Every structure is written in structure tokens, then in C-alpha cells.
Amino acid sequence: MKILVPVKRVIDYNVKPRVKADGSGVDLANVKMSMNPFDEIAVEEAIRLKEAGSAEEIVAVSIGPAKAQETLRTALAMGADRAILVQTDDEVEPLAVAKILKAIVDEETPGLVILGKQAIDDDSNQTGQMLAALLGRPQGTFASKVVIEGDSVSVTREVDGGLETVKLAMPAIVTTDLRLNEPRYASLPNIMKAKKKPLDNKTPADYGVETAPRLKTLKVSEPPVRQAGIKVEDVDALVAKLKEMGVA
């Protein structure tokens, strides 16, 4: 079985984003970028499935600028076999991403597509669901456990009331949650080997997908500064203060 793992290049989760002076977006100049953490979990899960003998090949895919090659090389160093970069400098929205991935799935015919449940830059949480809809394939979202069972995959997913386990007929789409696994660090020898692994360059036009945005960002601003709290002597004073503020 082949596993396809889409990965996205985002601002590193340890970096505090800065808003551009004109409020038109987030400033990416001289900012450390890395693989989306949820996608890193997806890569790790694909590698574990391969190590368990459930998969023979892992293909990593990224849609973004030329520098997204670095993200793909990270996936290759972790254990992916080859990679595809769909190069574009446009800000590609989830629907366009899903359409490109559908075209790649049609070409690669993977038994399983594993991707992060959301990217930490736009927090859309849409691509996996849209891809499943476009392909007409079953989906298991927010996975905290994935088990291959013959021609099906059991996905334990996190829901509001606890855990739910669904059994999907493959080929299927799975999106990963934080508690699925702990991604490994790429060793130096594997980082060197990753430089020789195949990486194909494509464009959205190669798949017949238009990436023009459907949404327009009007303004981006910093969140308001949190106000200092107020200490009160007792419950009566607390209630009085809440009434004064119009909360109670």
C-alpha cells in the first residue's frame, strides 16, 4: 500500500507572529518556518505504518513556494520515500489545495491519505474533509489512534464526549490530532540521505487547478492587550463588581 502525506510550510510554532505595519497580513520576512506540527504527526504515523509492514511507500506532498522544498526534505529525512512540490507563490486556500491533492491522488492511487487536521497559520480545518468529499472516500478526522486491518482502517477519533472509533474501507482519508504520536527527530545520516531522494516539481496548472483566492483579507490586527485583574475582599464584593460591569 502507498500512503500520501500532504505537509505545509508554516511559521514555526515557537515564533510569535508579527502583523505587518499596514495591517495587510502576517509578516513572514526573516521568520523561522517549519513543518506544520499536525502534518509532522501525519508523517510520523505513515512511517510507523510502514515499519509495521502495512505500507510499502510514503509520498510527501507540499503546495507552496520554492522554499517548501525544505519542508519536504524534512519529511524525507524522517522516512518518506519521495516527494512532490506543487510550486506556487499564491496563498492557496483549502478548496484549491483539496483539488490539487485530488489530482495527485488520482495519479498516485494511494490506499491511505494522512494529513494534519489543520494548519496552525489559518486554522481552517477544511482540507481533509474537502478532499474526502471530492474523492468520494470515507474519512476519519481528529485521529488519536490508527490501525490497519486488512482492507480497512480503524480510526479512534477525539469527539466532545470522549473517544469514537470508526472503521473505514480503504482507500480512505485520515486527519491527525495531537495525541496520535510523538514525531521523531531526523538523524544526521537520514538528513544527508534525504538530499538524494527524488523530489518532483509541479505547478497547479499541471493539475488544471485555478488557485485564485475566493476570500479577501480586509485587515489583520494584534489581539487587544489583556487588562489587569481586580481583587475583591469577598463574594458580596465580587457580585457587586460584576453587576457594576454589567456582567451579572
N, C-alpha and C positions, 0 to 999 in steps of 0.2 A: 504494500500500500504506500501511496505517496501522500505526504502531508504538506499543505501550503500554509505558510505563516506570514501574513502581512505585518509589517513593522513601520512605525512612524518616527521621524526625527522631530524631537520637541526640545524646549528649554529644559535643562536638567532640573530635576525636582528639588535639588538643594539650592537653586538660584531663585532669588526674589525678582519677579518680573518688574520691568520698568515701563511706564507708559510714555509714549512719545510726547514731546512738548506741545505738539499741535492737537493731541488727543485723537489722532487718526488710527492708532493701534498700539501694539506692544513693540518696544524697541528690541530688536534682535542683534544689533551691532555689538560685536565683541562679547557676546554672551555664550557661555558654555552650553552646548547642545548634546543630547544623548538620546538613547532609545527610550520610547515611551515605556514606563515601568510595567504596565499591563501587557504590552507586547513582549517584553523581556520574559515575563512569566509564560506567555504562549510559546516562545521559542524553547524555553526550558522543558515545558510539558511535551512538546514534539520530540525533543531529544530523548526524554525518558521513555516515551513510547517506542522510539526506535531501538533504544538499548534493551527494551523488554522483548524485542522481536516482533512488535506489532506493526512496524513500518520499515520500509527499505530506503526511502529517500525523503529529505526535507528541503523544500524550496522556499527561500525567504523572498518577500516582495516589498518594495517600498515605492511610494509615489511622492515625488518632491524634487527639490533642486539637486544639482550635481553632488553637493556635499552630503546628500543622503547615502552616498556610497560608503561613507564611514560607518553609518548605522548598519548597513548590510554586512560590512566586513566584521562588525562586532557579532552579528548573528552567525556568520560563517565561522568565526573563531570559537564561538560557543559550541558549534557542532552541526550547523546547517550544511548541506552538501553543495548547493549552488544558489545563486541569487538573480533577481530581475529588478532593475531600476527603471521605473517609468518616469522619465525626467521631464519636469515642468517647473517653471518659476511661478506659476499661478498658485493662488490659495485655493486648493481643491476641496470642495465641500463634500460631505459624506455620500450624497447620492452619486456624484461623479466618481468618487472612489469606489463605491459599490459596483458601478457599471464597468469600470476598468477591471476590477477584480473578477467580475463575472466573465469577461472576455478571456482573462488569463486562466480561469478555472475551466472554461470550455476547451482551451488549448492543452492544458496540463492534465486535466481529468484526475484531480486528487481525490482520494477516498475521504479525506477529512481536511477542513479548513479551520485552523485555530488562530484566533486573534484576540487582542485585548478588548475588554468590554467597552472601553472608552479611551480617548487620548486626553492627557492632562492639560492640553492647551485650550481646546474648545469644549471639552466635556460633553460632547454631543450624545454619545452612547447610541449611535444610529447605524453605523456601517455594517456591523454583523447582521443585524435584523434585516436591513435593506438587501444585503447580499443574499440572505436566505430566501427572501421574497422573490427576488429577480430570478434565482435559480430554481425556485420551487422545491427547495430541500428542507428537511427538518432542522430545527435549531435548538441548542441548549445554551442559554445565556447565564452569566454570572457563575461559572463553574468553580466549585471548590474541590471536586474530585472527578476524574475522567478514567473510565475503564473500558477497554476494547473487549468485546465479547463476540467473536466470530464476525458476522456481517453487520453487527450493531455496536453502538457505543452507549454506555450508561453514564449519565451526567448528573452528579449531585450538585444542585444549584441553591444559592442562598436567596431565600424569599423573606418577606416581612415576618411570617410566622415561624421561621426556623429553616429547615432544610427540606428540599423536594428533590426526588430522584426521578429522572425521566430516561426512557430507553429510546434511542433514535436509530432508525435504519440508515445505514451508510449508503451513499455519501451524505455527509452532514456538515453543519456549521456549528462551531463551539466558540463561545467568548469566555475569557478567563477573568476570575476575580482574584483579589489579593491573596487569599488563603489557599490557593491551589498548590503552590510550591514556593521554594526559595531558589531563585535563579543562581546558577553557578558563575564563578569568575572565569574568564577565559585565560588559560595559561599562556605563557610566552611562546612555547613551541606551537600552540594552536593559532596564536595570533600571526606567527610567521607563515604557517601553512595556509591561513585564510587568504593571504595575498595571492596565492596561486590557484585558488578555487575559481570556477567560472562565474562571471557576473555579466549578464546581458543588459544592454542599454536599449530602452524603447521610449516611445513618446505616446501620449494619449491618442494622437492621430493614428498611430499604428493599430489601435483597437477601435477606431471610429467613435471616440467619445469626446464630446464637447465639454470643456472644463470651465466655461464662463460662469461666474458666480450668479446665483439666484437671489442671494441676500446682500444687502449693503450695510456696512458698519457705519452708523451715524456718528458715534462718539465712544471713546474708551476713556475711563477715568479711574483714579485710585479710589479704593473704598474709603469712606469717611473715618477720621481718626476716632478711636473709641474714647468715650467720655469717662472721666473718673467716677468711681462709685461713691455712694454716700453711706455713712454709718449711722444707724439709729439705735436708740437705747433699748427699746422693747418692741413687742408685737404691735401694740397700740400705735406707737410712733411710726412703725412700718406701714400699717394700714392707712394712717393719716397722710403719710407722704405719697403713697400710691394714689390716693384719691386726689391729692393736690396735683399730681402729674397727669391725672386723667386716665390712669391705667386700671384702677379698680372702681 
